[in-house]
Every structure is written in structure tokens, then in C-alpha cells.
Amino acid sequence: MPKPTKGPRLGGGPAHERLLLANLAAALFTNKSIKTTETKAKRLRPLAERLITLGKRGDLHARRRALTVLRSNKDALHVLFNEIAPLVAEREGGYTRITKVGNRKGDNAPMAVIELVLEPVSPKKKKAAAPKAEKPAAKAEKAEEAPAEEAPAEETAAAEAPVEEAPAEEIAPAEDGK
């Protein structure tokens, strides 16, 4: 269980904060995107990411742990485990995105949109046994050597060009008379 935050809670005591974040998480899962204050969005992100990780596990224990947070909101739980979790199965984290949208008109509170990142992830290509980092001087020396090496490569390519063979009739074997 995460350590409770120090300082003022969101709109009341710790119990009220848990209920508020649970409702925000349920709304996020059912609507895929919600508009709230920046502070609430920042506080919601770790909770939502943890619940999505439980959804990716998908076993009974994970369902029951998620249900304790979502407070018997079975609609949100169903959406989390059956719709959201398969879409983010390949993603290793970063399931949510927070976008700041300006201030609220009434009380000038900074607002943000928190949304689920459901786009398919493109896997990064892993480099094969990259050598250790070289010093900049060594890189400069290699850059200077590269043009010098290219010139002989062109000459050897010209030398390796196929030579047209003369017909066998023109080349007469030397006769020794023996």
C-alpha cells in the first residue's frame, strides 16, 4: 500500500481522498478520458497505472485487488479487465497521458485532461552488442581514415571488373616442334 501523502489532502481527509481517486479512476476507465484539475490528475495517474497493471495480469486475485480500490464498481472493473488490458498488453508502462488545458473560468484553477494511451506501441529495435563508448578524438580519427579507405576500394572495383576474353582462335598455343 502506498504511503499516505503529507500535507493537505484533496478536499478533506485521507478517506475522502481515497473515495475521490477511486471515483476518478472509475470515470477514467469507463470514459477513456476525463477533465479534472492538474493536482487531481497527477494524483490519479499512479493509481490508474497500478490498476491497469493489475488488469494486464488478469487473474482472480488481481480482479479482487482492483475491486477493493474501485469499491464494487463492476462496470469499470469489466471495462478495465476486458477492454483496456488487451489494448495495452504490449505496452510496458505509461498507460496514461496528462495534457494541460488552461485555467477554469470560475476559480482560475489549472485544468488538465487525463486520458488512456491506447495506441499500439511500436517495439524498439535492440542494438546488437554495441561497443563501448569511444572518445571523440577516436571518432574523428576514424572519420579521417574512412575517405582514404574508399579510394582504394574504387580502384579495386575497377581492377575486379570482368576482362573480356579473346576467342580461343586468336590465341594459338606455341608449338615447340616436339
C-alpha positions in Angstrom: 0.0 0.0 0.0 1.4 3.4 -0.9 2.4 5.7 1.9 -0.2 8.5 2.5 0.7 11.9 1.3 2.0 14.5 3.6 0.3 17.9 3.9 -3.3 18.8 2.8 -5.4 16.1 1.2 -7.6 16.6 -1.8 -10.8 18.1 -0.4 -10.7 16.5 3.0 -9.3 13.6 5.0 -7.5 10.5 3.7 -10.7 8.5 3.4 -12.3 11.2 1.3 -9.2 11.3 -0.9 -9.3 7.5 -1.5 -13.0 7.7 -2.4 -12.4 10.7 -4.7 -9.5 9.0 -6.5 -11.5 5.7 -6.8 -14.3 7.6 -8.5 -11.9 9.4 -10.8 -10.3 6.1 -11.8 -13.7 4.5 -12.5 -14.7 7.5 -14.6 -11.3 7.3 -16.5 -11.8 3.6 -17.3 -15.4 4.0 -18.5 -14.8 7.2 -20.5 -11.2 6.7 -21.5 -10.6 10.4 -20.9 -11.6 12.9 -18.2 -11.1 16.6 -17.5 -10.1 17.5 -13.9 -7.7 19.7 -12.1 -4.0 19.2 -12.6 -3.5 18.2 -9.0 -6.1 15.5 -9.1 -4.8 14.3 -12.5 -1.3 14.0 -11.1 -2.6 12.1 -8.0 -4.8 9.8 -10.1 -2.0 8.8 -12.5 -0.1 6.3 -10.2 -3.4 4.7 -9.0 -4.7 4.3 -12.6 -1.4 2.8 -13.8 -1.3 0.4 -10.9 -4.9 -0.7 -11.7 -4.1 -1.2 -15.4 -1.1 -3.3 -14.4 -3.4 -5.5 -12.3 -5.8 -5.6 -15.4 -2.9 -6.9 -17.5 -2.3 -9.7 -15.0 -5.9 -10.7 -15.3 -6.1 -13.4 -12.7 -8.7 -13.6 -9.9 -6.5 -12.1 -7.3 -5.8 -9.1 -9.4 -9.5 -8.7 -10.0 -10.2 -8.7 -6.3 -7.4 -6.2 -5.6 -8.7 -3.9 -8.2 -12.3 -4.3 -6.9 -11.1 -3.1 -3.4 -9.9 0.1 -4.9 -12.8 0.7 -7.3 -15.3 0.0 -4.5 -17.6 -2.5 -6.2 -17.9 -0.5 -9.4 -18.2 -3.6 -11.6 -18.8 -1.7 -14.8 -15.4 0.0 -14.5 -13.8 -3.3 -13.5 -15.2 -5.1 -16.5 -14.0 -2.3 -18.9 -10.6 -2.4 -17.3 -10.0 -6.1 -17.5 -11.8 -6.9 -20.8 -11.3 -3.9 -22.9 -8.4 -1.8 -21.7 -6.0 -4.5 -20.6 -5.8 -6.3 -24.0 -5.2 -3.0 -25.8 -2.2 -2.2 -23.6 -0.8 -5.7 -23.3 2.4 -4.9 -25.3 3.0 -1.6 -23.5 5.4 -1.7 -20.6 4.1 1.4 -18.8 2.9 4.9 -19.4 -0.7 4.0 -19.8 -2.0 7.5 -19.1 -1.3 10.9 -20.6 -1.9 14.3 -18.9 -2.4 17.3 -21.1 -2.8 20.8 -19.5 -5.7 22.7 -21.0 -5.6 26.1 -19.2 -7.5 27.5 -16.3 -11.1 27.0 -15.2 -13.3 30.1 -15.7 -14.9 30.2 -12.3 -12.0 29.9 -9.9 -9.0 30.0 -12.2 -7.9 26.5 -11.2 -5.4 24.9 -13.6 -7.2 22.2 -15.5 -5.9 19.1 -17.3 -7.2 16.2 -19.4 -6.0 12.7 -18.3 -6.5 10.1 -20.9 -5.6 6.5 -21.5 -2.9 5.8 -24.1 -4.5 3.0 -26.2 -2.5 3.4 -29.4 -0.4 0.3 -30.3 3.1 0.5 -29.2 5.9 0.2 -31.8 8.6 -2.0 -30.4 12.1 -0.5 -30.4 14.8 -2.4 -32.2 17.5 -3.6 -29.9 21.1 -2.9 -31.0 23.3 -5.9 -31.2 26.2 -5.8 -28.8 27.1 -2.1 -29.2 30.8 -1.4 -28.5 31.7 0.8 -25.5 31.5 4.5 -26.0 34.5 5.9 -27.8 36.3 9.1 -27.1 35.5 12.0 -29.5 39.2 12.0 -30.7 38.9 8.3 -31.8 35.7 9.1 -33.7 37.5 12.0 -35.5 40.4 9.7 -36.5 38.1 7.1 -37.9 36.2 9.8 -39.9 39.5 10.9 -41.4 40.5 7.4 -42.3 37.2 6.5 -44.0 37.7 8.7 -47.1 41.2 7.4 -47.5 39.9 3.8 -47.5 37.2 4.5 -50.0 39.6 5.5 -52.8 41.4 2.2 -52.9 38.1 0.4 -52.8 37.1 2.1 -56.1 40.4 1.2 -57.7 40.0 -2.4 -56.7 36.5 -2.4 -58.0 37.8 -1.3 -61.4 40.5 -3.9 -61.3 38.0 -6.6 -60.5 35.8 -5.7 -63.5 35.4 -8.7 -65.8 38.0 -8.7 -68.5 36.7 -9.7 -71.9 38.4 -12.9 -73.0 39.7 -13.2 -76.5 38.3 -16.0 -78.6 40.3 -19.2 -78.4 41.2 -19.0 -82.2 43.3 -15.9 -81.7 45.4 -17.3 -79.0 47.4 -20.0 -80.6 49.5 -22.3 -78.4 53.2 -22.1 -79.0 54.4 -25.1 -81.0 57.8 -26.5 -79.9 58.0 -29.0 -82.7 58.5 -31.9 -80.4 
